[in-house]
Amino acid sequence: MFENMTEEEARRHILEEVGVYCDKFHGQKSWKEGDRISYASRVYDHREMMNLVDSSLEFWLTSGRYTEKFEEEFASYLKIHHCSLVNSGSSANLLAFMALTSPLLEERRILPGDEVITVAAGFPTTVAPMIQYGAIPVFVDVTIPQYNIDVTQLEAAVTEKTKAVMLAHTLGNPFNLQELKSFCARHELWLIEDNCDALGSEYKIDGSWKFTGTIGDIGTSSFYPPHHMTMGEGGAVYTDNPLLHKIVRSLRDWGRECICPSGRDNLCGHRFDKQYGELPLGYDHKYVYSHFGYNLKATDMQAAIGCAQIEKLDEFTKLRREHFNFLNERLQGAKGYLILPEAEPNSNPSWFGFPLTCREGIEKNKIVSHLEAKGVQTRMLFAGNLTKQPCFDAMRKKGEGYRVVGDLRNTDRIMNETFWIGVYPGMNEEMLAYMADIALEAVENGK
Ligand SMILES: Cc1ncc(COP(=O)(O)O)c(C=O)c1O
């Protein structure tokens, strides 16, 4: 088949065929009533598949040229200096948190027993790294219908042990970054933005609009399929702080001191002439370890998919906003029974979903069961109240390992009364209209 072709011609030929295959067999299927409507799904075309195959034909496998391209393009998209591609959003959160434990940060380093302010209404891996390390998460309540931290309780949460605040922008709705930034500055705390559900969301701070994830000290993203863009599995850590970037890269890449990418040596020109620890002078820099690290790199095939997705991000964001607005308009009639979501002031969210909280007398399980029975997929606000989950059983019993400020009343309410439906870019108006009709019907059912 490849007779008389150069390698480049053969590659082009394969990629063209892959493009045709994708258009023919993976083209968007039209939705009809009775088909299930997922809360989210990957949205892609031949460009993602061609990039993936291009990368596999190259067979570099580990991080390589697509990874470098993606890291550059993603940083430039977010208008931030440094980005590191990793293998999931949870890995991104782990790295962001562990970066703050580096001895290179001296007295600002988080030590076991130090406290980190967060919320319990969210995804577990925003909090898990704190517990795994032996830091103490301090849970503050959230507000409804923003589903983000109640900033009026921040001062009550802070002690001399507090070192950081780590929070997600819930379902794409930015938390009050203006207040959090000044709180963190006042108390000299780090701020980590878990931006896994909010890529493309914007926030106006000190008069200028910025992307969420780029306002605190470190931001994180997830590229798991339901998220704002995907590469199957994947994530990113980003920062404007060169020292934090250096630490993140070290921790991501086995804890090493050297910054040479996979397959390249001696970029700094000092591979064999420096002194580290108590190693002999000139010990190979490639094998010098400044941290107890991990290996959380993604493959170049994931990055290749990401390079195609990033070009579509603006369109994805626009559609998420339009779909949210459509549902918001159509569901005004349910306002007496369901609390509709509200964007944080000074924000322009790229919504991950459309959260709804049942008012008194409305049974969430009835509403959710009706939606599911009619093919509209629903989701909980992740862990509900994380401290009530089985992973907290031992700590709850002993009454140690975490602290709660106030009574987490809204967090419990979210656990009991809140659910959400999707707004992902692959939906169309017909699907959204059906979802709204079924939600209204469900309210009638759930009264
Ligand atoms: C807020 C938040 N943070 C982190 C994650 C973890 O991302 P991943 O599934 O890529 O590990 C998720 C997952 O959906 C999430 O919703």
The ligand as an SDF file (V2000), in Angstrom:
LIG
                    3D

 16 16  0  0  0  0  0  0  0  0999 V2000
  -13.8450   20.3500   41.0480 C   0  0  0  0  0  0  0  0  0  0  0  0
  -13.0990   19.1380   40.5590 C   0  0  0  0  0  0  0  0  0  0  0  0
  -11.8120   19.0110   40.8700 N   0  0  0  0  0  0  0  0  0  0  0  0
  -11.0920   17.9460   40.4550 C   0  0  0  0  0  0  0  0  0  0  0  0
  -11.6550   16.9500   39.6970 C   0  0  0  0  0  0  0  0  0  0  0  0
  -10.8310   15.7570   39.2950 C   0  0  0  0  0  0  0  0  0  0  0  0
  -10.5390   15.6970   37.9170 O   0  0  0  0  0  0  0  0  0  0  0  0
  -10.1070   14.2970   37.2530 P   0  0  0  0  0  0  0  0  0  0  0  0
  -11.3510   13.4950   37.0750 O   0  0  0  0  0  0  0  0  0  0  0  0
   -9.5030   14.7100   35.9450 O   0  0  0  0  0  0  0  0  0  0  0  0
   -9.1430   13.6580   38.1660 O   0  0  0  0  0  0  0  0  0  0  0  0
  -13.0000   17.0380   39.3660 C   0  0  0  0  0  0  0  0  0  0  0  0
  -13.5960   15.9390   38.5540 C   0  0  0  0  0  0  0  0  0  0  0  0
  -14.5480   16.0080   37.9070 O   0  0  0  0  0  0  0  0  0  0  0  0
  -13.7460   18.1610   39.8060 C   0  0  0  0  0  0  0  0  0  0  0  0
  -15.0570   18.2640   39.5150 O   0  0  0  0  0  0  0  0  0  0  0  0
  1  2  1  0
  2  3  1  0
  2 15  2  0
  3  4  2  0
  4  5  1  0
  5  6  1  0
  5 12  2  0
  6  7  1  0
  7  8  1  0
  8  9  2  0
  8 10  1  0
  8 11  1  0
 12 13  1  0
 12 15  1  0
 13 14  2  0
 15 16  1  0
M  END
$$$$
